[in-house]
Every structure is written in structure tokens, then in C-alpha cells.
């Protein structure tokens, strides 16, 4: 029971990450290619001919129909990535997370620290369906508890809270709209910012979660995609809780291993 209670406490913050982004859809700039003003040219000799100036190419941005297929196709080609996230509550730091994931084999290694863990650091390692948790107040420093992730719903939420692909997958049947906002430079990259609105109940159900009382019917993520449609940044602000999550180092080699037997406690 002590273990379950500790996991429930630790799962509270990652659960927020899975709720999707809320609070005011960013005001779209309404991207429209500019058209040169029409002018009246002076009469020219009949023998002289000129070509009309080339019009700037129209940039095709994603929309409600094309957003999910483009994003999921881009993610499906990735074998590994690095996720960094920060959560604040009413302007005060609540938790930071930093981890890597691989798809073949399926594995994750993540550290979470901050007020949510009494200022200390929790570590999670997932290899297939087995998880190893080192949580302050639950395990001795440097030691891990070995558990089967499928046996505890709260543990599953803790693990999946740091996995952005769980949120992506819920978009397919929960999306209400996806609108291009503008192109921005973040971290030296030109990224396209989108406001992605989802049906709250459907999104949470697809993530295996119940809908807490008081949440709006729709939630909106702010998402930044690169030119290959990979998600590079995702944010939200929900009832005073804000989150910024960035994804980088796609397809860089990562080696995730289970803790040695000497560090595992019962």
C-alpha cells in the first residue's frame, strides 16, 4: 500500500501533462501571401514584350485534415529522441523532467525533480513492460523498485506522462481543429506554430484517463513543428498550471539499460 500511495503522489504531475493544452487559443495572424499592387504600365511599342513578374510560391500549411497524418508519419520514422519539460504552478516551479526514449527496443530513461518530489530527484527506467523507479521517500537513495508497468494504472500514468507520443496518438479521434498561427524562430530553428484544439473527454479517454470535474469541453495545445513536421515544442496553460515540453536529438543513438541487480530493492 505504501508503494501504491507513493506512486499516486508522483503520478499527479505527469497526469497534468496528459491533459492537453488549454487556455486561450493563440490569435492567428491569418497568413496570406501578399499580392503585388496593380499598376498601370505606360504604353509600349507593339514589338516589345515583357514577362509578368513571378508570383511568390504559396506555402502550404497543415490543417485539421492534414495535421495528424503529417505529424504521425514524421514521428513514426524516429527511433529515439530527447524530451525536456518544465511545469510551473501559479508562476512557481513545480517540476522539471529530462529523459530519452527509444522505439526499438521500447525503452525510456527519465529524471523528474522539483517541489513535486520535495526538491529531490526521481528516476524512472522503462525496458519493455518492466519499470524501475527510484522515488524519494519510497526507495533508498540510488536504489530502484522493480515493477510491471501494466499492474498499476497510476504507475502507467507516471510513465506515460513523460511520453509525448501518447498525447499525439490521442489526436486522431479527438481533434476539433488545427490552425496555423505563424512561423517563429526558436533555438535557431524556423518552426511553424499551430493551435491544436481537441475534445477534452475524447482526448483523455484515448489516453486512458477520466475527465476531472471543471475542465472545459475543448483544450488547445500550442505546438511548433519543423519543416519535416516533427514536433519540436509543445506548451499549455491550464488553471494556473503551465507546461513547456521540447523534443530534440531525433534519431541520435541512445542506450538505455536496466539498473544492476545490486541497486534493486524489494
Backbone torsions as a table, in degrees:
resi	resn	phi	psi	omega
1	UNK	NA	-37.2	179.1
2	UNK	-61.5	-41.0	179.7
3	UNK	-63.5	-46.2	-179.2
4	UNK	-61.2	-39.9	-179.7
5	UNK	-65.7	-41.0	179.8
6	UNK	-65.5	-40.7	179.0
7	UNK	-65.5	-39.3	179.6
8	UNK	-61.2	-40.9	178.4
9	UNK	-65.3	-46.3	-178.8
10	UNK	-66.9	-27.3	-177.0
11	UNK	-78.4	-14.1	-174.4
12	UNK	-59.1	-45.1	-178.3
13	UNK	-72.0	-48.6	176.7
14	UNK	-57.3	-29.5	178.3
15	UNK	-61.4	-38.0	178.3
16	UNK	-61.1	-38.0	-179.0
17	UNK	-62.3	-29.7	-178.2
18	UNK	-85.6	-0.4	-176.8
19	UNK	-81.0	-10.5	-178.9
20	UNK	83.3	174.0	-173.6
21	UNK	-93.4	138.5	-178.8
22	UNK	-129.8	-179.7	171.0
23	UNK	82.5	90.6	169.6
24	UNK	61.5	106.7	174.9
25	UNK	-67.9	132.3	179.4
26	UNK	-56.4	142.0	-179.1
27	UNK	-72.0	118.5	-177.5
28	UNK	-70.9	146.6	178.6
29	UNK	-84.3	-12.7	-179.9
30	UNK	67.0	60.2	-176.6
31	UNK	-54.5	122.9	176.3
32	UNK	-140.1	125.7	177.1
33	UNK	-60.2	135.7	-179.8
34	UNK	-77.8	143.7	179.9
35	UNK	-109.1	127.3	-179.2
36	UNK	-54.2	141.1	179.7
37	UNK	-64.0	145.6	-178.8
38	UNK	-83.3	129.5	178.7
39	UNK	-125.1	156.7	179.7
40	UNK	-94.7	116.1	-177.2
41	UNK	-79.3	146.2	178.2
42	UNK	-68.3	148.7	-180.0
43	UNK	-56.7	139.5	-180.0
44	UNK	-123.2	156.5	177.4
45	UNK	-57.3	146.2	-177.4
46	UNK	-60.7	-26.9	-175.9
47	UNK	-77.9	-13.0	-176.8
48	UNK	-95.8	132.2	178.2
49	UNK	-130.9	142.2	178.6
50	UNK	-129.6	153.0	179.0
51	UNK	-90.4	142.9	178.2
52	UNK	-67.2	142.2	179.6
53	UNK	-60.2	140.3	-178.9
54	UNK	-67.7	136.9	178.3
55	UNK	-82.0	144.0	179.1
56	UNK	-62.7	142.6	-179.0
57	UNK	-64.8	137.5	178.9
58	UNK	-79.1	127.7	179.8
59	UNK	-83.2	124.8	-179.3
60	UNK	-89.2	113.5	178.2
61	UNK	-99.5	159.5	-178.7
62	UNK	-74.4	159.1	178.0
63	UNK	-140.6	-169.3	-176.5
64	UNK	-57.4	-33.3	-178.2
65	UNK	-82.1	-38.7	-172.5
66	UNK	-95.7	-14.8	-173.1
67	UNK	-61.7	-54.9	-176.5
68	UNK	-62.2	-48.7	178.6
69	UNK	-58.1	-41.5	-178.9
70	UNK	-67.2	-44.3	-178.6
71	UNK	-67.2	-46.3	-178.1
72	UNK	-67.9	-33.9	176.7
73	UNK	-64.4	-42.8	179.6
74	UNK	-64.0	-44.3	-178.8
75	UNK	-67.4	-36.3	-177.0
76	UNK	-63.1	-18.8	-179.3
77	UNK	-88.6	-2.7	-175.7
78	UNK	-96.1	136.3	-179.6
79	UNK	-100.6	-16.9	-179.9
80	UNK	-162.9	157.5	176.1
81	UNK	-162.0	166.4	-177.8
82	UNK	-116.2	128.6	-179.0
83	UNK	-117.9	131.1	175.5
84	UNK	-127.9	131.4	-178.5
85	UNK	-137.8	150.9	176.8
86	UNK	-133.4	132.0	178.8
87	UNK	-120.6	131.4	176.6
88	UNK	-125.0	150.7	178.3
89	UNK	-124.7	116.6	-178.4
90	UNK	53.7	38.1	176.6
91	UNK	86.8	-7.4	-179.4
92	UNK	-101.3	137.0	179.1
93	UNK	-58.8	131.4	179.8
94	UNK	-111.8	-43.3	-177.2
95	UNK	-161.5	146.6	169.8
96	UNK	-121.2	150.0	178.4
97	UNK	-137.9	144.2	-177.0
98	UNK	-149.2	119.1	-177.5
99	UNK	-160.0	170.5	177.0
100	UNK	-125.5	154.4	179.0
101	UNK	-136.6	153.2	173.3
102	UNK	-131.9	155.3	-179.2
103	UNK	-103.4	-22.6	-179.8
104	UNK	-147.7	94.9	5.0
105	UNK	-76.7	161.9	177.2
106	UNK	-72.6	117.1	-177.1
107	UNK	-156.7	157.0	178.8
108	UNK	-148.1	142.8	172.7
109	UNK	-134.6	119.8	-174.0
110	UNK	-143.1	146.0	174.0
111	UNK	-116.7	137.2	176.9
112	UNK	-128.0	133.5	-178.7
113	UNK	-145.0	166.6	178.6
114	UNK	125.0	-166.3	-176.6
115	UNK	-59.7	-30.3	-180.0
116	UNK	-62.8	-19.8	179.4
117	UNK	-122.8	35.7	179.1
118	UNK	54.8	36.2	177.3
119	UNK	78.3	3.8	-179.3
120	UNK	-104.7	-174.5	-175.4
121	UNK	-117.1	130.4	174.5
122	UNK	-104.6	143.5	179.8
123	UNK	-124.8	138.1	-179.9
124	UNK	-129.7	131.9	174.2
125	UNK	-126.9	128.7	178.9
126	UNK	-122.1	126.8	175.9
127	UNK	-124.5	105.9	-176.2
128	UNK	63.4	-120.4	-179.9
129	UNK	-101.9	10.3	179.8
130	UNK	-110.6	133.7	-179.3
131	UNK	-118.7	148.6	177.3
132	UNK	-125.3	120.0	-175.4
133	UNK	-117.9	132.8	171.8
134	UNK	-119.8	100.5	-173.5
135	UNK	-121.0	126.7	178.7
136	UNK	-53.9	132.8	-179.2
137	UNK	88.5	-13.6	179.5
138	UNK	-109.8	-44.6	-179.5
139	UNK	-122.7	151.6	175.1
140	UNK	-60.3	155.0	-179.5
141	UNK	-55.3	129.3	177.9
142	UNK	82.5	-0.6	-178.5
143	UNK	-108.2	158.9	-176.7
144	UNK	-127.9	148.6	172.3
145	UNK	-102.1	127.3	-179.8
146	UNK	-93.8	126.8	-179.4
147	UNK	-141.9	159.5	173.4
148	UNK	-90.9	118.1	-172.5
149	UNK	-60.3	-26.6	-177.2
150	UNK	-77.4	-6.4	-175.4
151	UNK	-88.9	-12.1	-174.1
152	UNK	-140.3	116.2	-177.2
153	UNK	-61.1	-38.7	-179.3
154	UNK	-67.1	-37.3	176.9
155	UNK	-64.7	-40.5	178.4
156	UNK	-61.1	-42.2	178.3
157	UNK	-63.7	-38.1	178.7
158	UNK	-60.8	-45.6	-178.1
159	UNK	-70.5	-47.4	-175.4
160	UNK	-74.4	-16.8	178.9
161	UNK	-61.1	-27.6	179.5
162	UNK	-97.2	8.3	-179.2
163	UNK	-107.3	101.6	-176.7
164	UNK	-62.6	-24.0	-177.7
165	UNK	-66.5	-23.7	177.5
166	UNK	-66.2	-34.6	177.2
167	UNK	-72.4	-43.3	-179.6
168	UNK	-56.5	-43.2	-175.0
169	UNK	-65.7	-24.6	-179.1
170	UNK	-77.7	-13.0	-177.8
171	UNK	-67.1	-32.5	-170.9
172	UNK	-52.8	-44.5	-176.6
173	UNK	-109.7	0.0	-177.6
174	UNK	-113.4	-9.4	-174.7
175	UNK	-67.5	134.4	175.4
176	UNK	-98.8	-42.0	-179.5
177	UNK	-163.2	156.3	174.3
178	UNK	-139.2	119.8	-176.4
179	UNK	-124.3	134.7	173.8
180	UNK	-70.8	132.9	-179.5
181	UNK	-100.0	-60.6	177.8
182	UNK	-174.1	170.3	175.6
183	UNK	-96.6	131.9	-178.0
184	UNK	-131.9	154.1	176.2
185	UNK	-99.1	116.3	-179.8
186	UNK	-131.2	123.8	-179.4
187	UNK	60.6	32.5	179.3
188	UNK	79.8	3.2	-179.3
189	UNK	-109.9	142.2	172.8
190	UNK	-84.1	112.5	-176.1
191	UNK	-121.6	145.0	176.5
192	UNK	-93.7	123.6	-178.8
193	UNK	-93.7	133.6	179.4
194	UNK	-126.4	149.0	170.5
195	UNK	-103.7	112.9	-176.0
196	UNK	-110.3	112.4	-177.9
197	UNK	-102.3	133.1	-179.2
198	UNK	-126.2	159.3	172.6
199	UNK	-76.3	119.6	-173.5
200	UNK	-56.0	-53.3	-176.3
201	UNK	-60.7	-45.1	-179.3
202	UNK	-65.7	-42.2	-178.5
203	UNK	-62.1	-45.8	-179.0
204	UNK	-69.2	-37.7	178.3
205	UNK	-61.9	-40.6	179.9
206	UNK	-71.1	-19.2	174.8
207	UNK	-95.3	7.0	177.9
208	UNK	75.0	26.9	-176.9
209	UNK	-122.4	156.2	175.7
210	UNK	-88.6	158.6	-179.1
211	UNK	-89.5	111.3	178.4
212	UNK	-63.6	151.2	179.7
213	UNK	-65.5	144.8	175.1
214	UNK	91.7	-5.5	179.5
215	UNK	-80.2	148.9	178.8
216	UNK	-69.0	163.8	-178.7
217	UNK	-68.5	-29.6	178.6
218	UNK	-126.4	152.1	179.0
219	UNK	-129.4	148.3	-177.5
220	UNK	-126.3	125.7	172.6
221	UNK	-91.8	147.9	163.1
222	UNK	-102.6	123.6	-175.6
223	UNK	-131.8	138.1	179.4
224	UNK	-114.1	122.5	-178.5
225	UNK	-115.0	146.0	175.3
226	UNK	-85.2	-175.0	-174.8
227	UNK	-67.5	-19.9	176.6
228	UNK	-93.3	6.0	177.1
229	UNK	74.0	21.5	172.4
230	UNK	-81.6	136.7	177.9
231	UNK	-73.4	126.3	-179.4
232	UNK	-111.0	-22.1	-177.1
233	UNK	-156.4	144.6	-179.8
234	UNK	-147.1	134.6	-179.3
235	UNK	-138.1	161.7	169.6
236	UNK	-159.9	164.3	175.9
237	UNK	-138.8	110.7	-174.4
238	UNK	-129.0	112.4	175.6
239	UNK	50.8	44.9	177.8
240	UNK	87.5	-8.2	178.1
241	UNK	-102.5	122.5	-178.9
242	UNK	-115.5	147.0	179.1
243	UNK	-137.3	138.9	171.1
244	UNK	-126.4	123.8	179.7
245	UNK	-127.4	130.1	178.7
246	UNK	-120.2	144.3	178.1
247	UNK	-120.4	131.8	-177.4
248	UNK	-149.0	-175.8	176.6
249	UNK	53.0	39.8	177.9
250	UNK	-61.1	135.2	175.8
251	UNK	65.3	13.3	174.0
252	UNK	-79.2	142.5	-177.6
253	UNK	-57.2	132.2	178.7
254	UNK	-136.1	137.0	178.4
255	UNK	-122.6	109.0	-179.3
256	UNK	-109.7	123.3	-178.7
257	UNK	-125.7	156.0	178.1
258	UNK	-73.0	151.5	176.3
259	UNK	-60.2	150.4	177.6
260	UNK	-65.1	155.5	-177.7
261	UNK	-56.0	-29.9	-178.2
262	UNK	-67.7	-15.6	-179.1
263	UNK	-104.6	5.1	-178.8
264	UNK	-101.2	129.8	179.6
265	UNK	-117.3	159.0	179.3
266	UNK	-93.6	NA	NA
